[in-house]
Amino acid sequence: MAYFPTDPATVAELIQLRADLKLSNKGLAARLGIEGVTETFLSKYINGKLDRQVPNFEARFRDTLKSIRDRIAFGAVIFETSVTRRMGNGFDLVRRTGDIGLFTSPAGNGKTSAIHNYTWANPSAVQITLNASTRDADGVLGLIMAQIDRSTWKGNSSRYKHCISRFKGFSRMLIVDNTHRLDGSGRQMLFDFHDEAECPIGLVGNDDILERIKENDQQFSRIGIHGVYELEKDEIQAAAKRVAHQYSDLATAEAIEDLTAAIGLQEGRLRAVKKTVILAEELRKVSKDLRDDPRKAIRSAHARLVRNYTLPSD
């Protein structure tokens, strides 16, 4: 019986990834999340007895492998909150419907962590994060190109068409963080990309992005679900303690638990907790007066940051 050829480099990468993640072929197939890739397919591919093909498997696998490797570092610092759960459910709904979904929240409630949590479990999804230099159509396209396999792209051909080819027909989800930074050309590019690639897109950002989209009826009519996500008040203390533990140690996190909870209730939420704890730990390194007093260090850090509230007294 004649078998389809397999790529030796891909075989080696599959075996290495399976070992790194301590998975069986069944578990690896589920982790990859590539349509048509099953336990049997992987076994036959690895053993050189492939009797059926999955379209563009090698390129899709390289995209997914890059996502997995990029996100392994986040595994130890992501923890579940109501925001990660609810946004994850929303991402799943957008992926299943093939829509454009809008996910908004004030700063510091864990939007970016929710994205990392979702892409950790769904590595075929592509995440890009915008900044001031990547807000226009060309910048957005460059970010997408950086996240996909380019081995078949010829440098003198269209980047846009290559990106379309990496999404069209694969049900791959594109998640865009910091969507509020987009200018008009960047927003239009993403809506055009959705139409041409027929791929689900999650737009994640601060609340004001919705008002900008409303100004364009063609864009507004393409939005599917819209969710607003904020941490629940009764989970903030535990979440703030987890953040403090990540950037100090357990004893410190427990000693300042009431203070970090107070910070977490204010504007900036967990982002403000993170900034305060990081600064406090740096101050403890250089000040004998603060070294053994984490509570005093938190207060000192708070005083140095731009804040419009005071911490509760001891």
N, C-alpha and C positions, 0 to 999 in steps of 0.2 A: 504493500500500500504506500502511495506517495503522500508525504506530509508537507504542509506549508512550512516555509523557512521561518526560523526564529532568529532574533538578534542576540548574539552572545553577550553584549554589554547589558542589554535589558534583562537577560536571564540572571546575570551576576548581581544586578541591582535588586531584582526581585528576591533572590536568595538572601542577600545582605539585609534588606528591609525586613523580611520575614523573621530573621534572626534577631535584629535590633528590637523589634516590637514584640518578640516572643509570641508569635502567632502561628497558627496552622494555615494551610492554604485556604481553608474556609474562612478563617478570621481575617486573613489578608485580603481576600476578595471583598469581604464586607467593608473593610477599612478603606480600600481604594474607591469603592463606590462608582466604578465605571460600568455603565450599562453593557450587559453581555458578558462581563467577566465574572466567572463562577469558580468554585473550588476545582471543578473538573478542568476548566479552561486553563487555569494556572498550572495545574499538575502536568497537563499535556504540553503547555508552552515551555515550562522549565525542563521537561524531560525530552524535548525535541520530537514529540509525537502529536503535533498540532494538526487536527483534522477539520478545524473550522476557524474562521477569522473573525476578529472584532475590528470594525473599521478604525483605522488610525490608532491602533492600540499603543504602539511604542511612543508616539508623540503624546498621546493622552496620559500615558503612564508617567512620562517625564515631567509633564505639568503637575500631575498629582504628587509625584515624588518630591518635587521642589517645594510644594505646599506643606507636605508632611515634615520635611527637614526644617523648613523655616519656622514651623510652629511647635516643634518639639520643645524648644526653649521656653515657651509660654506655659507648658503643661504644669509646671510646679507653682506658678503664681496665679493661675486662674481658679477662682472658687465660685460656686453657684450662688446666685441671688435670685430674687423674683424678677429682676431685669434680665439676667441671662436666660432664665427659663422662658419668660414671655417673648423676648425677642427671638429666641431660638425657634419657638413655635411659629412666630410670624415669618421668619425666614423660610421655614419648611412650607408654609402655606403659599408664599410667593413662588417658591421653586415648583410646587405642584401645579399651580395655576399658570405659570409662565408670565406673570404680571410684572409690573414695576411696583414695588412697595416702598412706602415712606416711613422711616422710623426716627422719631424725634424725641428729644429729651434735653432738659437743661444740663449744663456741664457738670461732670463729676458723678453721674449716676451709674456709670459702668457700661456705656454704649460700646466702647472699643473692646472692653473685656468680653462683652457678649458676642462680638464678631469673632474674636479669637477662639472663644469657647465653641462656637458653631463650626468654624473652619477646621478646628482640631478634630471634631467628629465627622466633618464632611470635607475631606481634603481636595475633592474635585472642584469645590467652590474657589473662586479667585477673589482675593481681597486687594483693593488698592486704597491708599490713604493719601488724601490731597493736602497740599500746603500752598503757600502763596505763590510758589513758582510753578505749580502744576494745576492751575485752576482753569486754563483754557483748553480748547479742543486738542491742541497738539500735546499739551502736558498730560492730559488724561490718557491719550493714546499711547504716549511713551510709558506711562505706568502700567498699562495693560500689557504692552509688549514685554516689559521686564518680568512679568509673571508667567509667561507662557513659553512653550518650546519654540525656538527660532531656527532649528536645524534645517528646516525646509524653506525658510524665507530667503529670498534672493535680495541682496541689498538695494538693487535698483527697482524693486517692485513695491507695490503699495503696502505700507504697514497696516492700513485700515482693513484692506481685504484679507490680509493674513490673519489679523485678529478675528475677523468675522468667521474665517474658516476654522478657527480653534474653538468656536462656540456653537456654530450653527449645526443643529441636528443632534447635539450631545446633551441637552438639558442642563448644561453647566450654569451655575449661578455666579453672577458678578455682584460683589458687595463693595460699595463705595463709601468710605468713611470720610468725615468732614465735608459732607456735601454742601454745607452752607458756604464753603469757600469758592464754589464754582462761579465762573462768570457766565455770561449768556451763551458764548460759543461752547463752553464745556458742558453746560446743561443740554444744549441742543444735540451735541455729539452723542451723549449717552442715550437720549431718546431715539435718535436715528439708529444707533448701534442696537438697541433693543428691537427695533422694527426689522432691521436687516438680519441680525443674527438669531432672532426669535428666541432670545435667552431671557430668563428671569433676572431682574436687577433689584437689589436692595439698596436704597438711598438712605444713608444714616447721617444725621446731623442735628444741629440745634434748631429750635422752633421756627426761626425766621425763614428757613428754606421754603416752607409751605406757601408763604405769602408771595415769594418770588415766582414759584411755579404757577400760582393762581393767575398771575399776570398774562400767562400764555395759555389760551384755552386748549390748544393742541396738546400741550404738555399736561395740563391739568386733567384732561379727559383720559389720559393714558395711565394715571395713577390708579392702582388697585386698592390695596388696603393701606390705611394710615394708622399707626399706633403711637401713642405718647407714653413713654416709659420713665417711671421714677421709682426709686427705692421706697419700700414701705417703711413707715416710721419705726415699727417694732423690730426691724431687722438691722437698723443702722448701727446700733452699738456692737453687735457681733461682727458685722462687716468691717466696721472701722478697726476693731481689734485685730481682725485678720490682716488688714493692710499694715497696721502698726507692727505686727509680728513679722511680716515679710521684709520690713526695712529696719528692724532692730533685732530683738530676741523675745522669747515668750515672757520672761520675767519683766522686761521693760513694758511689753504690751499690756500685761496685767496691771502693772503699777500705774499706767496712764489711761486705763480703759475709760474712766468717766470723762476725762478730758478729750480724748479722741472721739468719743460719742458726741460730746457737745460740739466739736468741730464738724463732725459728719452731719449734724442737723442744720448746719448753716449753708450758705451759698458756696458752691464748689464741691460739696459732699465729700466723696472719697478721694477726689483729686486733692482737695485741701488737706485732708488727713495725711496723704502721702507726702506732700510738700513739707508739712510741718514736722513730721517724724524724721524725714531725711535731714532737714536742717538741724533739728535737735540733736541727732546723732553726730553730725559734724561738729556742732558746738561742744558736745561732750568730749570729743577727741582733743580739743585745744584748750579747754577750760577746766582747771582743777576744781573750781567751785561747782561745776555742773556734772563732772564725771560720774559721781555716785548718786546723783539726784535727777532721775529722768523726768520727774514732774516739774522741777524747776527749769530743766532744759526745754521742755515743751513750752512753758510759759515764756521763756526767753526767745525761743524761735517764733512763737506767735507774735511777740512784740516787734520783731524785725520784719515780719511779713505785712503786706497790705491787707488789713482786715478791718471791718466796720462793726465788730462785736467784741465783747470781752469774754474771757473764760470764767467759769464758775470758781469761786474762791474755795480754798481747802477748809 
